Amino acid sequence: MKLAFIEAMRGWVAGDDGKEHPIAFEVRARQADRPGHFALEGVMYAPPWVTETEARGTLIIAPLLRSLTYRVEFGDLTLRAQKHPSIFALKKTMTEMDTTISRGDQIIARGMMRFDLGETIPFVASWLQIRTDAARRLQAGATLLERKRIAG
């Protein structure tokens, strides 16, 4: 059985305009064919660039390198972020990640995203394949995006 889970991250990025903008994603991660590789699919929120859109990408969990590397594509933009777990600061290093948003090779925003510890129970339950509020929210977001696409 392949692993799957749902993760939500939220934070702020500063754009080229110097202003801070909210950013969030909620994705389902499904184990790919290679160990430590996951395919991501979900919803991205990153105004002023997008208000709500489909997001797809990858998560690579590399324990030997002590890194979790996210690449999330939405429209013509790419979010890149990394967590670097450390046993000496486990809470901070597993819940915070430096984040960039780029268009092509040009970085257009930098910031920080965080995992809300209040979402720990739905996160853990999603690993156990239990139908959770997080799963329902993710499905509702995907359904809404599909309706918007069909409606034009």
C-alpha positions, 0 to 999 in steps of 0.5 A: 500500500502506498502512503498518502496524506494531506498537508496544509501550510500557510504564511506570508511572502514579500513580493517585488512590490515590497508588500507582504502577501498571504500564501497557503496551500492544501495538498494531498501527497501520494507516494510515487514509484521512487522511495521518498518521492510524493506527487502533490495535488491540491489547491493554492492561494497566493494573491495578488498572483492567484486567488485560488487555483489548482496546484500540482507538484512534488515532495521529496523526503530525503532523511539522509540529507535531512530535508523535505523539498517542496515544488508546487506549480500553479499557473505559470508560477512555482513555489519552492520550499524546504524543511530541514528537520533537526532533532535539536529543534524538531518543532520549529524545523518540521513546522516552518519552511523558507519559501520562494515563488518564481515565474520561470527563473525569476524569483518574484517573492520570498517568505515563510510558511508554517504548519499549524500545530492545531491541524496535527490531528487531521494531518496524522489521521490523513496518514491513516486513510481516515476520512477527515475534515482536511480530506473533505476540505480538499475535495470541496476545494477541488470541486469548486475549482472544477466548477469554475473551470467548466463555467469559464 
